[in-house]
Amino acid sequence: MSKDHHQYAVIPITCFILVCLFALQHYGTHRIGSCFAPVVLIWLLCISTLGLYNIFHWNPHVYQALSPYYMLKFLKKTRKGGWMSLGGILLCITGSEAMFADLGHFSYAAIQIAFTFLVYPALILAYMGQAAYLSRHHHTIHKIGFYVSVPESVRWPVLVVAILASVVGSQAIISGTFSIINQSQSLGCFPRVKVVHTSDKIHGQIYIPEINWTLMILCIAVTIGFRDTKHMGNASGLAVMAVMLVTTCLTSLVIILCWHKPPIVALCFLLFFGSIELLYFSASLIKFLEGAWLPILLALFLVTVMFVWHYATIKKYEYDLHNKVSLEWLLALGPSLGIARVPGIGLVFTDLTSGIPANFSRFVTNLPAFHRVLVFVCIKSVPVPFVPPDERYLVGRVGPPAHRSYRCIVRYGYRDVHQDVDSFESELINRLADFIRYDWYKTHGIADVCNEDDGSRSGSSSSECRLAVIGTVTFSGLPAFDIEGSIQPASVSIRFPTTDSTSDAIEMEPVSVAERRVRFAIDNELETDTQSETDVRLQEEVQDLYAAQQAGTAFILGHSHVRAKQGSSLIKRLAINFAYNFLRRNCRGPDVALKVPPASLLEVGMVYVV
């Protein structure tokens, strides 16, 4: 094919491959990834074999080029030209650093062994082979490339393996993007998108349709817009060097804050690695107008979206925090004020971990009734990958037992799979039942969970008790005043009434290792009567809970509209009134994210002035 016709064939073929690759994503990585490992292994062995062939066939002494002496001699001789070429030299390692982005899927040892004993030797042998070939042919060839050094008899098979390897590399980037977006939205740093878990057995394999098709459009646009690998290489080189530079800066902070090393150690680390990376980064920056502008533009756009979303989310939380209603207001609601309690369970979703959210007070003001069993549900994403199921639910009372109001904080890690609404509802009811049994036995048998100390800690939350982690252990078989043996919840978490975030919870050691025997010197007849009364009230509360579940569950969510307050700066008004509200209207709502059935949904309109 002539050169003129070649450029018209490469672009359509590339776009076709990209469309096919993105169209297959909904099948899941576990289906389309079964042949990925053999393809990469064949590709690495292929370039290693070609490198060894070229070394022994053309120049066996090329191994001497591994010496840093030649690197310094090259820079000294070429000066500015050598420095400018570093941006292209950087492309030799782009792609290999993507292995370290898979630390969430593989162990440290697996990545270290694979890189040290397979990837790095294969790269060294491949480039040494090309150098050996060029050392004998640099006067006769006009274009330096990988396929020039490939023997003509195996050129077509190598091309096929190379295309397959590039598809695998693209798949790794796509899967990594899905994981990062999912974790970002769990931490409140990205608008809500649809996350589909494609595997029942392998955790973490997900598919995000919106991100998938957006990536496909961007990839095709870049392919058609740049049309050659030179501009793409410049963009890739700058992106990789920026990632390495940022990683070095953040690692220096980790050395001080997490590893507790002296600052001088972090400074030495930063100066040594940072100076090398700055050298390459500066060489990549000079290619800014030749394609390197693309990753900077995309990064600025993504950072703007994430910042606007996170900023508005924090402002909404602060508004809820400052406008929450006291528990005394809730406890005062009753028939004397024309408030009715209707059968069923009302799940009020809120971001607050204490107090009554303003959207519930607005709900009761406009509709003077609420459910017989009321549960304030707060779903928190904590900055850990996974939360064990037996430590996920923190449950406590809101007011006295007769009020039938509870608070439940559900904690998910940023890589946890959220339950569907049916299993979540049944799991929540079971945890509430376990807590009711636990609370009655603790209050009337061992210690007063909601004692006077709680009331003295906060005026506005005096009727809200501590929260307890309710795991898989039930308390239905415990006697009231005679406890012998070991109680085995995974952990006990105590939260005082003034706590506004789950990070203030006090984790206590598991009590499963300690034998306890608590007895009270109480008259047998009084003990029997008290225990009988406790059992009756306990059974009554549990029966009320399950009866309310049979009557139906309503999900009460806030439908928010955010606007900047008067006198705000132009940038803030643009960010809140236009950018955030545009993102909110075009992303998935909380009812869709929680998979709430429309027939059970109650939305309360709220205007947030931040």
N, C-alpha and C positions, 0 to 999 in steps of 0.2 A: 504493500500500500504506500502510495506517495505521501510525502509529508503534509501536503495540503489536505488530502483526504483523511489523514490520520487524526488530525485535531477534531474533525467532525464526527469521528467514530468513537473516540475515547469518552467524550462528555456524555452522550446518550447511554453508552454502556455503563458508565459509572453511576448515572442517575437511576438506571434500571436496577442495578445491584442494591443501591441504597433503598429504593422503594420496596424491594423484596425483603431486605433485612428488617426494615421497620414494620412491614406487614406481618412478619412472623412473630413479633414480640408478644402478642397476646397469648400465644401457646405456652409461654413460660420458659425460663432459662433451663429448667431441668429436662425439657423435651428437646429444645434446639441446641443444648449445650453438651449432649452426649458425645459428639464427635470433636469438641473443641480441644480437649487435652491432646488427643492423637495428632491433630493438625499442627498445634504449636510444637509438639515434640518432633514431628517430622520436619517442620520448618527449621528448627534449631539444629537438628542433625544435618539437614541439607546444607545450610550455610557453613556449618563446621567442616563438613566433608569437602565442599568447594574451596574453603580457605586452606585446608591442608593440601589439597591437590595443587593449588596455585603456589603455595609456599615451596613445596618440594620440586615442582616443575619449573618454576621461574627464578626463584631467589631464596635459597634456604637460609641465608644470613639476615633475612628481614627481621628476625627476632631482636636484633640489636636496636631497632627503632623503639622498643619499649623503654629504653633509658630516657629519663627526663632531660639528659644532656641535649638531645636533639630537639626537644620542645623549646628549651631556652635558646638554642642556636637558631631555630626557626623564627622565634619572636624577635631576636636581636637582629637578624638579617632582614626580615621583612618589615619590622617596625609597625607603622600604621596599617599597612596592608594585612599583616598577620593578625593584628588586633581586630580588624574588621571581619576577618575570616572566622573568628571565634563563634560568631552567630551561626555560621553554617556547620562548623565542627560540632557544635552543641547537638545537632540533629542526629549524631551518631548514637546518642544515649536516650533520645526521646522515645518513650514507649516503655522502656525498661523500668522507669520509676513508677509506672502504673501498678506494678506488682505490690508496692507498699501501700497502695490505696485499698488493698484487699485484706487489710489486717482484721477487719470485722468478720471476714469469712474464714480465714485461715490463721493458724498459729504463727508465732514469731519464728519458731524453729523451721517450719515448713517453708516459709518465704526465704529465710536466710540460706537454707540448704539449696533450694531451687535456684536462687540468684547466684550463689557462690560457686556451685559445682556444675551448673548447666547454662544459665543465661549469660553470665559474664564471660566464661571461656568461649562460648559460641560466638559472641560479639567480637572478642579479641581475635579469634582465628579467622573470622570472616573479613575483618578489616586488614589484618596482616596479609591475607591472601590477595586482596585487592591491591595493597601496597606493593606486594611482590610482582604482581602482573604489571602495574604501572611503572615500576622501576625498569622494566625491559621494553615498554611500549609507549612511554610518554612523548616520544618524538613523532610517532606515527599515527596516533589517534587524536581526533579533534573534540571528542566528547567523553568526559569522565563519568562513568555510571556503573552501577552494579552489574548489569547484564553484559557489559563489555568484557568482564573477566569471567563470565560463565561460558564454558565450552558450548559450541553451537549444537552439538548432538543432544544435550540435555536442557537446552534453553526453554523449550515449550513446557516440559514437566515442571521446571522450576518456576515458570511464570504462573502455572495453575496453582501450585502450592503457595506461592507468594500472595495471590489473590485471596485464597482461602484464609491465609494467616492474617491478611488485612481485615477481612470480615470478622474474624475472631477478635482482633484488636478493637474493632468498632463495637462489637457486642459487649466487650468489657467496659468500654466507656458508657454505653447506654445503660447497662445494669448498675454501674456506679452512680450515674446521674439519678436513676430511680431511687436508690438507697439514700443518697444525700438529700434529695427533695423530701422524701418521707420523714427523715430525721429532723429536717429543718422545720417542717410544718408541725411536728410533734412538740418542738421547743418553742412554737409560736413565732417563728421567724419567716414563715412563708404562707401565702394564702392556701386555704384548704383545697385539695384536689382529690380526685377519686383514686384510691389505692386498691388494686386487685391482687390478692395473694394467690399465686398460680400453683403452689405446691402445698399439699396437705402434710407432707413428711419433712421437707427441707424448709427450715425457718429462714425468712429473710428474702425469699425469692418473690419479687413483687413486679407489678406492671401498672404504670400510670398512663392512661390513654392520652390525656392532655399534653403531658410532657413528651410522650412518644411522637405524636404528630407534629408538635412544635419543633422538636429536634430534627425530624425528617425535612420539614420545610426549610429550616436554617441550613442544614447540610446541603440540600440541593441548591439553595441560593448561593452558598459559598462556592460550590462546584462550578456552577454556571458563571458566577461573577468573576472568580479568579482565573479559571480555565487552565492553570498550570500549577505544578507542584512547588515552584519556587516561592510564590506568594503564600501558599499554604504552609510551607516549611518555615517561613519567617514568622507567621502567626503562631505556629506550634512552638517554635523555639522560644519566643517571648513568653508564651503562656507557661511553659515548663520552667523557665528560669524564674518567673515571678512566683510560682508555687514553691520552688526550692528556697528562694530568698525569704518568703513569708514563713515557711516551715522552720528555717534556721532561727529567725527572730522569735517565733513562738517557743521553740525548743529552749532557747536561752532563758525565757521566762519559766518554763517547766523546771529547769535546773535549779532555779532559786526558790520557786514557790512550792513545787511538789517534791523534788529530791532534796531540798534544804541544803544545797551546796553553797559555799561562799560565793559572793557576787563576782570575785575575781575569776573563778572557774567559768562562769557564764560569759564573762567579758572575753576571756581568751578563746572560748568556743566561738563566740560571735565574730571576733576579729579574724580568726583563722579561716573558718568556712565562709563567713560573710564577704571577706575580701575577694576570695576566689569567685564566688557567685556574682558579686558586683561587677567583676571584670567581664564575665560572660553576659550579664544583664545589660551592661552599657553597650556591648557589641551588638546585642539584639535590638536595642533601642534605635540605633541608627538606621534600622530597616523599617522604621515606623510607617513611612509612606508607601512601603512596598509590601503591605499585607499585615505588618505587626500591629496596626491600629485596631484590627478586628477583636482580638481578645480583650484589649483595654476597653473598647466600646461595650462589649457584652458584659464585662465585669462591672462596669459602672451602672449599666441598666439593671443587672441582677441585685447589686448592692442597694440601689435606690428602692427597688421593689421590696426587698427584705427589710430595709430600714423603715420605710413608710408603714409597712404592715406591723412590724414589731413596736414602733413608736405609738401608733394608734391603739394597739392592743394593750400596752402598758397604761396609756391614758384612760382607756375604758375601765381598766381594773381599778385605777386610782379613784375614778369617779364613783364606781360602785362602793369602794371602801369608805369614801367620805359621806356617802348618802345612804348607807345601810341603816336599817331600822333596829331599834333595841328589842330585846326579847320580851321586855315588859309589855310592849305594844302588842306582840303576838299573843301573850298569855291573857291579855285583857279582852281579846276578841271573844265574844260569846253571844248567847241569845239576847242578853240585855241590850246589845248594840245592833241587833237585827242580823247577826251573822249566823248562818246555818252551816252545819257539818253534814256533808253528803256522803253516801257510801262510796267506797273505793279508796285507791291509793293515789296521792298526788306527788309526783316526782318533780321537784322544782330544781332545775339545773342552774347552777351559779358558779362563778369563779371564786367566790368568797369561802374561806374556811371557818369563819365565825360571823355571827350576826345574821340578820335577815336582809336579803337583797331588796333593793328598791323596786325591782320589777314585780316582786310578790305583793308588796304593799299597794302598788298601782293596780294589780289584779284584784285584790280584795276590795279596794275602794270602788272599782267600777262594777264588780260582780260580788256582792256580799255573801260569799259562800266559799268554802274550801273543803277538801276531802277529810274523811274521818281519820285517815292515817296520812301524815304529811312527812315527806322525806326530802331534805335539802341535799342534793347530790352535787358534789364538786369533783370533776374529773381533772386530775393533775398529771401533767407529763413531767417526770423527774429526770434530771440529767444523768441517768444511768441506762445501760442498754436494756436490761431486763429487771422486772420486779417479780419475785416469786409469788405464785398465786396465794399462798397462805399469809403473805404480808401486804396484799393489795388493798384490802378493805379496812379503813379506820372508821369505826362506828361509835356514835355517842348519842346521848339524849339531848333534846332541846326542850327544856321545861320538865315538869314532873311526869311520872309514868301515865297518869290519867289523861294527859293532853295528847298522847299518841303522836308525838312529833320527834323526829330523829334527824341526825346529820350523818352523812356518809361521804367520806373522801376516798375516791377510787384512784389509785396511783398506777400509772403505766410508764414503763421505760420507753425511750424513743425508738426501740426496735421491737416492742411488744406488739402482738396482734390484738386489735380491739375486738371484743366479742360482738356478735349480732345482738339485736335488741331483745329477742326472746330469751336467749341464754343469759344475757345480762340481767334482765328483770328477774328471772327465777333465781339466779345466783345471788342477787341483791336481797331478795326476800329471805332466802335461806340464811344469809349472813345476819340479817336483822333478827331473825328468830334465834340464832345462836347468841347474838349479843343480848337479847332480852333475858335468856336463861342465865347467861354469864353475869349480867348486871344484877339480877335479883339475888343470885347466890353471893355475889361479892358484897352487895349492899346490906343484905340481911344475915350473911353468914360469916364473912371474913373481915371486911373493912368497908367503911362508908365511901363509895366511889365519888359521890357528889356531896362532899362534906362542907362544913362552914368555911374552910380555908378557900374553897373555890369561889364562894360568894364574896369574900373579902378582897379578891384579887382584881376584880373589875366590876364597876358599877353597872355598865350597860349589858354585861353578859353574865350576870350573877346566876341565872337559871340554866346556863349551859354547862354541862359536865365535861369531864375529860373524855378523850376518845381512846378506844382500845383497838388494837389490831386483832381482828377476828379471822382466824385461819380455818383449817379444816377440822379442828377439834370441836366437838359439841359438848355442851355442859348439861345435857338433860339428865344425866345420871348422877350428878353430884348431890350429896346430902347438904342440908342447909347449915347445920351447926357442927357437923363432924366430918372434917375433911382429912383424909389420910392418904398418903401416897404422893405422886408427882403429877402436877398439872402441866400439860405439854403444848401450849401454844408455841408457835415459832418465835415470837417475840411479843413484848408488850410495849406499846407506844403511848405515852401520856402527853397530852397537849393541854396546856393551861388556857383559860378562856380568852386571854389577850392575844393568843397566837393568831397571826394573820397569814401564815404560810406554813406549809408542811415541813419546811426546813427547820422550824423551831421545835419540832417534835422531839421528845427525849426518848431515845431508844434504851430499854433496859435489857439486862442479860436474860436469856431464857431461863425459866425456872424449872426446866425439866430435870436438872441434875440434883435438885434439892428435895429431900423428903420433908413434908410438912405435916404436922398434926396439931390442929387447933381445936381446943375444947373450951366450952363455957360452962361455968357452974350455974346452971339454970334448973329450976324445978322441972321434973319430968312432965308434969301435966301442962305447965306453961310452955315448955319446949314443944310439946306435941301440938298444942293449939296454935302457937306461932308458926310452926312449920306448915301446919295444915292451911292456915290463912295465906302464907306465902305461896304455897303451891297453887291454891285456888286463884289468887291474883295473877300469878305467873301464867297459868293455863288460860285465864281469861284474856290476857294481853296477847298471847300467841294466837289464840283463836280469833281475836279481833283482826290480827294481821292477815291471817289466811282468808278470813271472810272478806276482808277488804280487797284482797287479791282476786277472789272470785267475782267480786262486784265490778272489777275493771281497774285499769291503771291509766292515768292521764299524765302526759309528759308536758310540763309547763316550761317553755323556753322564752327567752327575751328576743324580740325582733328589734334590733338596734339600728338607729341612724345617728351617725356621728357628724358633728359640725364644729368648726373652730369658733371659739368665743369672740365677742366683739373686741377690737383692738389688737388682734393677733397679727403677726407679721405676714407679709405677702407669701413668703415661702411656706409658712405653717398653714395658711388658708389653702394654698394650692395642694399641699400634701394631704390635708385632712378632707377638705370639701370635694376635691376632684379625684386625686390619685387613690386614696384609701376607699372612698365610696365606690369608685369604679371597680376596684379589685373586689370589694365585698359583694357588689351586685353580680359579678361575673365568676365568682368562685362558688364552691359548694357551701350551702348554709349548714348551720349546726344540726338542724333536723335531718338533713340528708346524710351528713357525716355520721350521726348517731343511728341512722336507719330507723327513724321513728315512723311508725305507720301513720298516715294522715288522719285516720279516724280517731287516733288517740292524742293528737297534737293540739296544744293550746299555746298560741303565741301572744305575748304581751308586748305591745309597741313601746319603745323607749327612745327618747332623744337624748344623746350624750353631748353636752356642750363642754369641750375640753380646751 
